[in-house]
Every structure is written in structure tokens, then in C-alpha cells.
Amino acid sequence: MKKALTLQLEKLIAKSELTKAEMAVRMKTSRAAVDRLLDASNPALTLSTLGKAARALGRKIKIELVPA
């Protein structure tokens, strides 16, 4: 799930023509935090960080629970 989210974020950042440093400024965080966000092998991700990333890209988060 994190890999899919990471790919989506990377595409949106590229589409917005943002660098990681610019993304960090928009998120009001460090570039290292953006690196961790975009690291698919790093399982640590908070909803707060995800929310900051979404807002920085002009997006909203939609989380949905579906039947298994």
C-alpha cells in the first residue's frame, strides 16, 4: 500500500514540477521528511504527514474501508 501511495505522490510532484526541497517548504517540514515520505521501504507514515503532502499538492485524502 505504501508503494502505491509513494508512486502516486512522486507522479503528482513531477507533474507539479516541484523539487523535494520545494515540496518540503510547501509542507513546512524538512527535505529529509520528504525523502522518508517517498521511501516505499519506510513503513512509518502518519496521517498528519500525508495530509501535509496532499495539501502541498492541492489535493485531499480519501481513505475508504471496503469489504475483504
PQR file with spaces between the fields and no chain letter, atoms N, CA, C, O and H, PARSE charges and radii, in Angstrom:
ATOM       1  N    MET     1       0.824   -1.178    0.000 -0.4000 1.5000
ATOM       2  CA   MET     1       0.000    0.000    0.000 -0.0000 2.0000
ATOM       3  C    MET     1       0.880    1.258    0.000  0.5500 1.7000
ATOM       4  O    MET     1       0.580    2.227   -0.698 -0.5500 1.4000
ATOM       5  N    LYS     2       1.962    1.239    0.782 -0.4000 1.5000
ATOM       6  CA   LYS     2       2.862    2.400    0.834 -0.0000 2.0000
ATOM       7  C    LYS     2       3.514    2.621   -0.523  0.5500 1.7000
ATOM       8  O    LYS     2       3.704    3.765   -0.935 -0.5500 1.4000
ATOM       9  H    LYS     2       2.205    0.451    1.349  0.4000 1.0000
ATOM      10  N    LYS     3       3.860    1.543   -1.227 -0.4000 1.5000
ATOM      11  CA   LYS     3       4.496    1.673   -2.543 -0.0000 2.0000
ATOM      12  C    LYS     3       3.547    2.367   -3.526  0.5500 1.7000
ATOM      13  O    LYS     3       3.970    3.239   -4.285 -0.5500 1.4000
ATOM      14  H    LYS     3       3.706    0.614   -0.892  0.4000 1.0000
ATOM      15  N    ALA     4       2.289    1.988   -3.512 -0.4000 1.5000
ATOM      16  CA   ALA     4       1.306    2.611   -4.411 -0.0000 2.0000
ATOM      17  C    ALA     4       1.138    4.090   -4.080  0.5500 1.7000
ATOM      18  O    ALA     4       1.039    4.928   -4.977 -0.5500 1.4000
ATOM      19  H    ALA     4       1.945    1.280   -2.896  0.4000 1.0000
ATOM      20  N    LEU     5       1.105    4.401   -2.797 -0.4000 1.5000
ATOM      21  CA   LEU     5       0.975    5.788   -2.364 -0.0000 2.0000
ATOM      22  C    LEU     5       2.209    6.587   -2.764  0.5500 1.7000
ATOM      23  O    LEU     5       2.094    7.723   -3.223 -0.5500 1.4000
ATOM      24  H    LEU     5       1.185    3.720   -2.068  0.4000 1.0000
ATOM      25  N    THR     6       3.382    5.998   -2.589 -0.4000 1.5000
ATOM      26  CA   THR     6       4.636    6.651   -2.959 -0.0000 2.0000
ATOM      27  C    THR     6       4.666    6.956   -4.448  0.5500 1.7000
ATOM      28  O    THR     6       5.052    8.054   -4.849 -0.5500 1.4000
ATOM      29  H    THR     6       3.475    5.075   -2.216  0.4000 1.0000
ATOM      30  N    LEU     7       4.267    6.002   -5.266 -0.4000 1.5000
ATOM      31  CA   LEU     7       4.238    6.219   -6.718 -0.0000 2.0000
ATOM      32  C    LEU     7       3.289    7.354   -7.099  0.5500 1.7000
ATOM      33  O    LEU     7       3.603    8.177   -7.959 -0.5500 1.4000
ATOM      34  H    LEU     7       3.954    5.110   -4.941  0.4000 1.0000
ATOM      35  N    GLN     8       2.137    7.389   -6.457 -0.4000 1.5000
ATOM      36  CA   GLN     8       1.167    8.436   -6.748 -0.0000 2.0000
ATOM      37  C    GLN     8       1.721    9.805   -6.353  0.5500 1.7000
ATOM      38  O    GLN     8       1.575   10.774   -7.099 -0.5500 1.4000
ATOM      39  H    GLN     8       1.882    6.720   -5.758  0.4000 1.0000
ATOM      40  N    LEU     9       2.355    9.885   -5.183 -0.4000 1.5000
ATOM      41  CA   LEU     9       2.943   11.150   -4.746 -0.0000 2.0000
ATOM      42  C    LEU     9       4.061   11.595   -5.686  0.5500 1.7000
ATOM      43  O    LEU     9       4.146   12.771   -6.039 -0.5500 1.4000
ATOM      44  H    LEU     9       2.474    9.098   -4.577  0.4000 1.0000
ATOM      45  N    GLU    10       4.910   10.663   -6.088 -0.4000 1.5000
ATOM      46  CA   GLU    10       6.012   11.003   -6.998 -0.0000 2.0000
ATOM      47  C    GLU    10       5.480   11.548   -8.319  0.5500 1.7000
ATOM      48  O    GLU    10       6.032   12.508   -8.857 -0.5500 1.4000
ATOM      49  H    GLU    10       4.841    9.708   -5.801  0.4000 1.0000
ATOM      50  N    LYS    11       4.419   10.950   -8.846 -0.4000 1.5000
ATOM      51  CA   LYS    11       3.825   11.422  -10.101 -0.0000 2.0000
ATOM      52  C    LYS    11       3.256   12.830   -9.947  0.5500 1.7000
ATOM      53  O    LYS    11       3.431   13.677  -10.822 -0.5500 1.4000
ATOM      54  H    LYS    11       3.970   10.170   -8.409  0.4000 1.0000
ATOM      55  N    LEU    12       2.573   13.072   -8.828 -0.4000 1.5000
ATOM      56  CA   LEU    12       1.985   14.391   -8.594 -0.0000 2.0000
ATOM      57  C    LEU    12       3.061   15.461   -8.402  0.5500 1.7000
ATOM      58  O    LEU    12       2.906   16.590   -8.868 -0.5500 1.4000
ATOM      59  H    LEU    12       2.430   12.384   -8.117  0.4000 1.0000
ATOM      60  N    ILE    13       4.139   15.108   -7.723 -0.4000 1.5000
ATOM      61  CA   ILE    13       5.244   16.051   -7.523 -0.0000 2.0000
ATOM      62  C    ILE    13       5.895   16.377   -8.863  0.5500 1.7000
ATOM      63  O    ILE    13       6.199   17.536   -9.144 -0.5500 1.4000
ATOM      64  H    ILE    13       4.265   14.191   -7.345  0.4000 1.0000
ATOM      65  N    ALA    14       6.107   15.359   -9.683 -0.4000 1.5000
ATOM      66  CA   ALA    14       6.704   15.572  -11.005 -0.0000 2.0000
ATOM      67  C    ALA    14       5.777   16.413  -11.882  0.5500 1.7000
ATOM      68  O    ALA    14       6.235   17.309  -12.591 -0.5500 1.4000
ATOM      69  H    ALA    14       5.860   14.417   -9.455  0.4000 1.0000
ATOM      70  N    LYS    15       4.487   16.128  -11.835 -0.4000 1.5000
ATOM      71  CA   LYS    15       3.512   16.876  -12.635 -0.0000 2.0000
ATOM      72  C    LYS    15       3.496   18.345  -12.215  0.5500 1.7000
ATOM      73  O    LYS    15       3.314   19.234  -13.047 -0.5500 1.4000
ATOM      74  H    LYS    15       4.115   15.400  -11.259  0.4000 1.0000
ATOM      75  N    SER    16       3.686   18.590  -10.927 -0.4000 1.5000
ATOM      76  CA   SER    16       3.722   19.959  -10.411 -0.0000 2.0000
ATOM      77  C    SER    16       5.081   20.619  -10.623  0.5500 1.7000
ATOM      78  O    SER    16       5.264   21.797  -10.319 -0.5500 1.4000
ATOM      79  H    SER    16       3.833   17.867  -10.251  0.4000 1.0000
ATOM      80  N    GLU    17       6.032   19.846  -11.148 -0.4000 1.5000
ATOM      81  CA   GLU    17       7.398   20.316  -11.395 -0.0000 2.0000
ATOM      82  C    GLU    17       8.051   20.883  -10.134  0.5500 1.7000
ATOM      83  O    GLU    17       8.690   21.934  -10.164 -0.5500 1.4000
ATOM      84  H    GLU    17       5.883   18.888  -11.395  0.4000 1.0000
ATOM      85  N    LEU    18       7.872   20.162   -9.032 -0.4000 1.5000
ATOM      86  CA   LEU    18       8.451   20.554   -7.754 -0.0000 2.0000
ATOM      87  C    LEU    18       9.697   19.731   -7.451  0.5500 1.7000
ATOM      88  O    LEU    18       9.771   18.551   -7.794 -0.5500 1.4000
ATOM      89  H    LEU    18       7.352   19.308   -9.008  0.4000 1.0000
ATOM      90  N    THR    19      10.661   20.356   -6.813 -0.4000 1.5000
ATOM      91  CA   THR    19      11.796   19.605   -6.284 -0.0000 2.0000
ATOM      92  C    THR    19      11.410   19.118   -4.885  0.5500 1.7000
ATOM      93  O    THR    19      10.408   19.558   -4.322 -0.5500 1.4000
ATOM      94  H    THR    19      10.600   21.314   -6.534  0.4000 1.0000
ATOM      95  N    LYS    20      12.203   18.221   -4.339 -0.4000 1.5000
ATOM      96  CA   LYS    20      11.942   17.756   -2.975 -0.0000 2.0000
ATOM      97  C    LYS    20      12.066   18.911   -1.985  0.5500 1.7000
ATOM      98  O    LYS    20      11.313   18.984   -1.014 -0.5500 1.4000
ATOM      99  H    LYS    20      13.018   17.864   -4.796  0.4000 1.0000
ATOM     100  N    ALA    21      13.004   19.802   -2.228 -0.4000 1.5000
ATOM     101  CA   ALA    21      13.183   20.957   -1.349 -0.0000 2.0000
ATOM     102  C    ALA    21      11.959   21.876   -1.395  0.5500 1.7000
ATOM     103  O    ALA    21      11.516   22.375   -0.360 -0.5500 1.4000
ATOM     104  H    ALA    21      13.616   19.743   -3.017  0.4000 1.0000
ATOM     105  N    GLU    22      11.418   22.098   -2.587 -0.4000 1.5000
ATOM     106  CA   GLU    22      10.215   22.929   -2.716 -0.0000 2.0000
ATOM     107  C    GLU    22       9.016   22.256   -2.060  0.5500 1.7000
ATOM     108  O    GLU    22       8.190   22.919   -1.433 -0.5500 1.4000
ATOM     109  H    GLU    22      11.778   21.694   -3.428  0.4000 1.0000
ATOM     110  N    MET    23       8.925   20.943   -2.206 -0.4000 1.5000
ATOM     111  CA   MET    23       7.848   20.196   -1.563 -0.0000 2.0000
ATOM     112  C    MET    23       7.954   20.331   -0.045  0.5500 1.7000
ATOM     113  O    MET    23       6.945   20.503    0.638 -0.5500 1.4000
ATOM     114  H    MET    23       9.596   20.404   -2.715  0.4000 1.0000
ATOM     115  N    ALA    24       9.167   20.252    0.478 -0.4000 1.5000
ATOM     116  CA   ALA    24       9.380   20.390    1.920 -0.0000 2.0000
ATOM     117  C    ALA    24       8.936   21.763    2.410  0.5500 1.7000
ATOM     118  O    ALA    24       8.315   21.875    3.468 -0.5500 1.4000
ATOM     119  H    ALA    24       9.987   20.112   -0.076  0.4000 1.0000
ATOM     120  N    VAL    25       9.251   22.803    1.649 -0.4000 1.5000
ATOM     121  CA   VAL    25       8.823   24.158    2.034 -0.0000 2.0000
ATOM     122  C    VAL    25       7.305   24.238    2.056  0.5500 1.7000
ATOM     123  O    VAL    25       6.728   24.790    2.992 -0.5500 1.4000
ATOM     124  H    VAL    25       9.755   22.712    0.790  0.4000 1.0000
ATOM     125  N    ARG    26       6.661   23.701    1.048 -0.4000 1.5000
ATOM     126  CA   ARG    26       5.191   23.716    0.999 -0.0000 2.0000
ATOM     127  C    ARG    26       4.582   22.937    2.158  0.5500 1.7000
ATOM     128  O    ARG    26       3.538   23.315    2.689 -0.5500 1.4000
ATOM     129  H    ARG    26       7.130   23.253    0.287  0.4000 1.0000
ATOM     130  N    MET    27       5.242   21.845    2.547 -0.4000 1.5000
ATOM     131  CA   MET    27       4.737   21.019    3.645 -0.0000 2.0000
ATOM     132  C    MET    27       5.134   21.564    5.006  0.5500 1.7000
ATOM     133  O    MET    27       4.659   21.080    6.034 -0.5500 1.4000
ATOM     134  H    MET    27       6.090   21.537    2.115  0.4000 1.0000
ATOM     135  N    LYS    28       6.014   22.580    5.020 -0.4000 1.5000
ATOM     136  CA   LYS    28       6.552   23.142    6.265 -0.0000 2.0000
ATOM     137  C    LYS    28       7.258   22.064    7.071  0.5500 1.7000
ATOM     138  O    LYS    28       7.013   21.886    8.264 -0.5500 1.4000
ATOM     139  H    LYS    28       6.400   22.973    4.185  0.4000 1.0000
ATOM     140  N    THR    29       8.142   21.348    6.379 -0.4000 1.5000
ATOM     141  CA   THR    29       8.914   20.272    7.000 -0.0000 2.0000
ATOM     142  C    THR    29      10.296   20.250    6.373  0.5500 1.7000
ATOM     143  O    THR    29      10.643   21.138    5.594 -0.5500 1.4000
ATOM     144  H    THR    29       8.341   21.492    5.410  0.4000 1.0000
ATOM     145  N    SER    30      11.080   19.249    6.707 -0.4000 1.5000
ATOM     146  CA   SER    30      12.437   19.143    6.171 -0.0000 2.0000
ATOM     147  C    SER    30      12.457   18.299    4.895  0.5500 1.7000
ATOM     148  O    SER    30      11.534   17.537    4.610 -0.5500 1.4000
ATOM     149  H    SER    30      10.799   18.528    7.340  0.4000 1.0000
ATOM     150  N    ARG    31      13.540   18.464    4.144 -0.4000 1.5000
ATOM     151  CA   ARG    31      13.698   17.651    2.943 -0.0000 2.0000
ATOM     152  C    ARG    31      13.858   16.181    3.333  0.5500 1.7000
ATOM     153  O    ARG    31      13.416   15.291    2.606 -0.5500 1.4000
ATOM     154  H    ARG    31      14.291   19.083    4.376  0.4000 1.0000
ATOM     155  N    ALA    32      14.490   15.929    4.479 -0.4000 1.5000
ATOM     156  CA   ALA    32      14.648   14.555    4.957 -0.0000 2.0000
ATOM     157  C    ALA    32      13.283   13.906    5.199  0.5500 1.7000
ATOM     158  O    ALA    32      13.104   12.716    4.941 -0.5500 1.4000
ATOM     159  H    ALA    32      14.850   16.652    5.069  0.4000 1.0000
ATOM     160  N    ALA    33      12.331   14.687    5.693 -0.4000 1.5000
ATOM     161  CA   ALA    33      10.983   14.152    5.918 -0.0000 2.0000
ATOM     162  C    ALA    33      10.315   13.800    4.591  0.5500 1.7000
ATOM     163  O    ALA    33       9.589   12.809    4.506 -0.5500 1.4000
ATOM     164  H    ALA    33      12.477   15.654    5.903  0.4000 1.0000
ATOM     165  N    VAL    34      10.554   14.604    3.561 -0.4000 1.5000
ATOM     166  CA   VAL    34      10.014   14.306    2.233 -0.0000 2.0000
ATOM     167  C    VAL    34      10.668   13.035    1.691  0.5500 1.7000
ATOM     168  O    VAL    34       9.998   12.198    1.086 -0.5500 1.4000
ATOM     169  H    VAL    34      11.144   15.409    3.630  0.4000 1.0000
ATOM     170  N    ASP    35      11.976   12.893    1.910 -0.4000 1.5000
ATOM     171  CA   ASP    35      12.665   11.668    1.493 -0.0000 2.0000
ATOM     172  C    ASP    35      12.049   10.444    2.160  0.5500 1.7000
ATOM     173  O    ASP    35      11.836    9.424    1.505 -0.5500 1.4000
ATOM     174  H    ASP    35      12.520   13.573    2.401  0.4000 1.0000
ATOM     175  N    ARG    36      11.760   10.538    3.460 -0.4000 1.5000
ATOM     176  CA   ARG    36      11.140    9.412    4.175 -0.0000 2.0000
ATOM     177  C    ARG    36       9.740    9.135    3.632  0.5500 1.7000
ATOM     178  O    ARG    36       9.341    7.978    3.496 -0.5500 1.4000
ATOM     179  H    ARG    36      11.932   11.367    3.991  0.4000 1.0000
ATOM     180  N    LEU    37       8.999   10.193    3.323 -0.4000 1.5000
ATOM     181  CA   LEU    37       7.654   10.043    2.768 -0.0000 2.0000
ATOM     182  C    LEU    37       7.700    9.297    1.438  0.5500 1.7000
ATOM     183  O    LEU    37       6.829    8.475    1.154 -0.5500 1.4000
ATOM     184  H    LEU    37       9.324   11.133    3.433  0.4000 1.0000
ATOM     185  N    LEU    38       8.708    9.582    0.630 -0.4000 1.5000
ATOM     186  CA   LEU    38       8.806    8.987   -0.703 -0.0000 2.0000
ATOM     187  C    LEU    38       9.597    7.682   -0.731  0.5500 1.7000
ATOM     188  O    LEU    38       9.816    7.111   -1.800 -0.5500 1.4000
ATOM     189  H    LEU    38       9.415   10.250    0.860  0.4000 1.0000
ATOM     190  N    ASP    39      10.024    7.210    0.431 -0.4000 1.5000
ATOM     191  CA   ASP    39      10.760    5.950    0.535 -0.0000 2.0000
ATOM     192  C    ASP    39       9.756    4.821    0.748  0.5500 1.7000
ATOM     193  O    ASP    39       9.229    4.654    1.847 -0.5500 1.4000
ATOM     194  H    ASP    39       9.847    7.674    1.299  0.4000 1.0000
ATOM     195  N    ALA    40       9.493    4.053   -0.299 -0.4000 1.5000
ATOM     196  CA   ALA    40       8.492    2.980   -0.229 -0.0000 2.0000
ATOM     197  C    ALA    40       8.846    1.907    0.788  0.5500 1.7000
ATOM     198  O    ALA    40       7.963    1.202    1.276 -0.5500 1.4000
ATOM     199  H    ALA    40       9.921    4.189   -1.193  0.4000 1.0000
ATOM     200  N    SER    41      10.133    1.775    1.113 -0.4000 1.5000
ATOM     201  CA   SER    41      10.537    0.750    2.074 -0.0000 2.0000
ATOM     202  C    SER    41      10.416    1.224    3.523  0.5500 1.7000
ATOM     203  O    SER    41      10.595    0.434    4.450 -0.5500 1.4000
ATOM     204  H    SER    41      10.850    2.348    0.716  0.4000 1.0000
ATOM     205  N    ASN    42      10.117    2.497    3.722 -0.4000 1.5000
ATOM     206  CA   ASN    42       9.946    3.036    5.071 -0.0000 2.0000
ATOM     207  C    ASN    42       8.463    2.973    5.431  0.5500 1.7000
ATOM     208  O    ASN    42       7.663    3.731    4.882 -0.5500 1.4000
ATOM     209  H    ASN    42       9.972    3.139    2.969  0.4000 1.0000
ATOM     210  N    PRO    43       8.085    2.072    6.352 -0.5600 1.5000
ATOM     211  CA   PRO    43       6.661    1.883    6.647  0.2800 2.0000
ATOM     212  C    PRO    43       6.056    2.986    7.519  0.5500 1.7000
ATOM     213  O    PRO    43       4.834    3.075    7.643 -0.5500 1.4000
ATOM     214  N    ALA    44       6.898    3.820    8.119 -0.4000 1.5000
ATOM     215  CA   ALA    44       6.403    4.863    9.011 -0.0000 2.0000
ATOM     216  C    ALA    44       5.793    6.008    8.199  0.5500 1.7000
ATOM     217  O    ALA    44       6.487    6.685    7.440 -0.5500 1.4000
ATOM     218  H    ALA    44       7.890    3.748    8.018  0.4000 1.0000
ATOM     219  N    LEU    45       4.507    6.206    8.369 -0.4000 1.5000
ATOM     220  CA   LEU    45       3.811    7.297    7.694 -0.0000 2.0000
ATOM     221  C    LEU    45       2.622    7.663    8.560  0.5500 1.7000
ATOM     222  O    LEU    45       1.805    6.808    8.904 -0.5500 1.4000
ATOM     223  H    LEU    45       3.944    5.656    8.985  0.4000 1.0000
ATOM     224  N    THR    46       2.529    8.933    8.910 -0.4000 1.5000
ATOM     225  CA   THR    46       1.387    9.371    9.709 -0.0000 2.0000
ATOM     226  C    THR    46       0.363   10.035    8.815  0.5500 1.7000
ATOM     227  O    THR    46       0.692   10.522    7.732 -0.5500 1.4000
ATOM     228  H    THR    46       3.193    9.627    8.630  0.4000 1.0000
ATOM     229  N    LEU    47      -0.867   10.055    9.266 -0.4000 1.5000
ATOM     230  CA   LEU    47      -1.919   10.742    8.525 -0.0000 2.0000
ATOM     231  C    LEU    47      -1.630   12.237    8.463  0.5500 1.7000
ATOM     232  O    LEU    47      -1.985   12.904    7.492 -0.5500 1.4000
ATOM     233  H    LEU    47      -1.133    9.660   10.145  0.4000 1.0000
ATOM     234  N    SER    48      -0.986   12.759    9.499 -0.4000 1.5000
ATOM     235  CA   SER    48      -0.621   14.172    9.510 -0.0000 2.0000
ATOM     236  C    SER    48       0.335   14.497    8.370  0.5500 1.7000
ATOM     237  O    SER    48       0.133   15.475    7.650 -0.5500 1.4000
ATOM     238  H    SER    48      -0.698   12.218   10.288  0.4000 1.0000
ATOM     239  N    THR    49       1.372   13.685    8.201 -0.4000 1.5000
ATOM     240  CA   THR    49       2.340   13.900    7.126 -0.0000 2.0000
ATOM     241  C    THR    49       1.670   13.732    5.766  0.5500 1.7000
ATOM     242  O    THR    49       1.912   14.516    4.849 -0.5500 1.4000
ATOM     243  H    THR    49       1.535   12.890    8.785  0.4000 1.0000
ATOM     244  N    LEU    50       0.845   12.732    5.642 -0.4000 1.5000
ATOM     245  CA   LEU    50       0.131   12.512    4.393 -0.0000 2.0000
ATOM     246  C    LEU    50      -0.781   13.693    4.078  0.5500 1.7000
ATOM     247  O    LEU    50      -0.902   14.101    2.923 -0.5500 1.4000
ATOM     248  H    LEU    50       0.648   12.095    6.387  0.4000 1.0000
ATOM     249  N    GLY    51      -1.416   14.234    5.103 -0.4000 1.5000
ATOM     250  CA   GLY    51      -2.276   15.404    4.932 -0.0000 2.0000
ATOM     251  C    GLY    51      -1.494   16.617    4.462  0.5500 1.7000
ATOM     252  O    GLY    51      -1.951   17.358    3.592 -0.5500 1.4000
ATOM     253  H    GLY    51      -1.317   13.902    6.042  0.4000 1.0000
ATOM     254  N    LYS    52      -0.311   16.823    5.039 -0.4000 1.5000
ATOM     255  CA   LYS    52       0.542   17.940    4.621 -0.0000 2.0000
ATOM     256  C    LYS    52       0.946   17.794    3.160  0.5500 1.7000
ATOM     257  O    LYS    52       0.941   18.770    2.409 -0.5500 1.4000
ATOM     258  H    LYS    52       0.060   16.222    5.746  0.4000 1.0000
ATOM     259  N    ALA    53       1.293   16.582    2.759 -0.4000 1.5000
ATOM     260  CA   ALA    53       1.698   16.327    1.376 -0.0000 2.0000
ATOM     261  C    ALA    53       0.527   16.583    0.431  0.5500 1.7000
ATOM     262  O    ALA    53       0.698   17.199   -0.621 -0.5500 1.4000
ATOM     263  H    ALA    53       1.297   15.789    3.368  0.4000 1.0000
ATOM     264  N    ALA    54      -0.643   16.118    0.798 -0.4000 1.5000
ATOM     265  CA   ALA    54      -1.825   16.314   -0.045 -0.0000 2.0000
ATOM     266  C    ALA    54      -2.125   17.800   -0.212  0.5500 1.7000
ATOM     267  O    ALA    54      -2.363   18.265   -1.327 -0.5500 1.4000
ATOM     268  H    ALA    54      -0.782   15.617    1.652  0.4000 1.0000
ATOM     269  N    ARG    55      -2.114   18.543    0.887 -0.4000 1.5000
ATOM     270  CA   ARG    55      -2.386   19.982    0.811 -0.0000 2.0000
ATOM     271  C    ARG    55      -1.329   20.700   -0.017  0.5500 1.7000
ATOM     272  O    ARG    55      -1.649   21.618   -0.771 -0.5500 1.4000
ATOM     273  H    ARG    55      -1.921   18.166    1.792  0.4000 1.0000
ATOM     274  N    ALA    56      -0.074   20.288    0.119 -0.4000 1.5000
ATOM     275  CA   ALA    56       1.016   20.905   -0.643 -0.0000 2.0000
ATOM     276  C    ALA    56       0.823   20.713   -2.144  0.5500 1.7000
ATOM     277  O    ALA    56       1.308   21.510   -2.947 -0.5500 1.4000
ATOM     278  H    ALA    56       0.186   19.541    0.732  0.4000 1.0000
ATOM     279  N    LEU    57       0.117   19.656   -2.512 -0.4000 1.5000
ATOM     280  CA   LEU    57      -0.125   19.349   -3.923 -0.0000 2.0000
ATOM     281  C    LEU    57      -1.537   19.744   -4.373  0.5500 1.7000
ATOM     282  O    LEU    57      -1.955   19.426   -5.487 -0.5500 1.4000
ATOM     283  H    LEU    57      -0.277   19.008   -1.859  0.4000 1.0000
ATOM     284  N    GLY    58      -2.266   20.442   -3.489 -0.4000 1.5000
ATOM     285  CA   GLY    58      -3.623   20.868   -3.835 -0.0000 2.0000
ATOM     286  C    GLY    58      -4.604   19.726   -3.908  0.5500 1.7000
ATOM     287  O    GLY    58      -5.560   19.767   -4.683 -0.5500 1.4000
ATOM     288  H    GLY    58      -1.927   20.700   -2.584  0.4000 1.0000
ATOM     289  N    ARG    59      -4.373   18.704   -3.103 -0.4000 1.5000
ATOM     290  CA   ARG    59      -5.218   17.504   -3.111 -0.0000 2.0000
ATOM     291  C    ARG    59      -5.853   17.272   -1.749  0.5500 1.7000
ATOM     292  O    ARG    59      -5.482   17.911   -0.763 -0.5500 1.4000
ATOM     293  H    ARG    59      -3.597   18.671   -2.473  0.4000 1.0000
ATOM     294  N    LYS    60      -6.804   16.361   -1.701 -0.4000 1.5000
ATOM     295  CA   LYS    60      -7.433   15.890   -0.473 -0.0000 2.0000
ATOM     296  C    LYS    60      -7.141   14.407   -0.334  0.5500 1.7000
ATOM     297  O    LYS    60      -6.820   13.736   -1.315 -0.5500 1.4000
ATOM     298  H    LYS    60      -7.105   15.843   -2.502  0.4000 1.0000
ATOM     299  N    ILE    61      -7.250   13.904    0.866 -0.4000 1.5000
ATOM     300  CA   ILE    61      -7.064   12.478    1.133 -0.0000 2.0000
ATOM     301  C    ILE    61      -8.445   11.832    1.235  0.5500 1.7000
ATOM     302  O    ILE    61      -9.365   12.371    1.850 -0.5500 1.4000
ATOM     303  H    ILE    61      -7.511   14.449    1.663  0.4000 1.0000
ATOM     304  N    LYS    62      -8.556   10.669    0.617 -0.4000 1.5000
ATOM     305  CA   LYS    62      -9.789    9.894    0.733 -0.0000 2.0000
ATOM     306  C    LYS    62      -9.364    8.480    1.136  0.5500 1.7000
ATOM     307  O    LYS    62      -8.700    7.774    0.378 -0.5500 1.4000
ATOM     308  H    LYS    62      -7.809   10.231    0.117  0.4000 1.0000
ATOM     309  N    ILE    63      -9.761    8.087    2.340 -0.4000 1.5000
ATOM     310  CA   ILE    63      -9.452    6.740    2.830 -0.0000 2.0000
ATOM     311  C    ILE    63     -10.779    6.005    2.963  0.5500 1.7000
ATOM     312  O    ILE    63     -11.743    6.523    3.527 -0.5500 1.4000
ATOM     313  H    ILE    63     -10.301    8.660    2.956  0.4000 1.0000
ATOM     314  N    GLU    64     -10.806    4.819    2.447 -0.4000 1.5000
ATOM     315  CA   GLU    64     -12.055    4.071    2.430 -0.0000 2.0000
ATOM     316  C    GLU    64     -11.802    2.626    2.849  0.5500 1.7000
ATOM     317  O    GLU    64     -10.847    1.997    2.393 -0.5500 1.4000
ATOM     318  H    GLU    64     -10.023    4.398    1.989  0.4000 1.0000
ATOM     319  N    LEU    65     -12.649    2.113    3.705 -0.4000 1.5000
ATOM     320  CA   LEU    65     -12.602    0.712    4.094 -0.0000 2.0000
ATOM     321  C    LEU    65     -13.620   -0.040    3.238  0.5500 1.7000
ATOM     322  O    LEU    65     -14.789    0.338    3.166 -0.5500 1.4000
ATOM     323  H    LEU    65     -13.425    2.624    4.075  0.4000 1.0000
ATOM     324  N    VAL    66     -13.165   -1.088    2.603 -0.4000 1.5000
ATOM     325  CA   VAL    66     -14.044   -1.854    1.725 -0.0000 2.0000
ATOM     326  C    VAL    66     -14.102   -3.296    2.216  0.5500 1.7000
ATOM     327  O    VAL    66     -13.212   -3.728    2.948 -0.5500 1.4000
ATOM     328  H    VAL    66     -12.215   -1.395    2.661  0.4000 1.0000
ATOM     329  N    PRO    67     -15.120   -4.041    1.834 -0.5600 1.5000
ATOM     330  CA   PRO    67     -15.207   -5.431    2.281  0.2800 2.0000
ATOM     331  C    PRO    67     -13.987   -6.241    1.824  0.5500 1.7000
ATOM     332  O    PRO    67     -13.430   -6.017    0.749 -0.5500 1.4000
ATOM     333  N    ALA    68     -13.601   -7.176    2.669 -0.4000 1.5000
ATOM     334  CA   ALA    68     -12.438   -8.022    2.361 -0.0000 2.0000
ATOM     335  C    ALA    68     -12.818   -9.130    1.402  0.5500 1.7000
ATOM     336  O    ALA    68     -11.970   -9.941    1.029 -0.5500 1.4000
ATOM     337  H    ALA    68     -14.053   -7.359    3.542  0.4000 1.0000
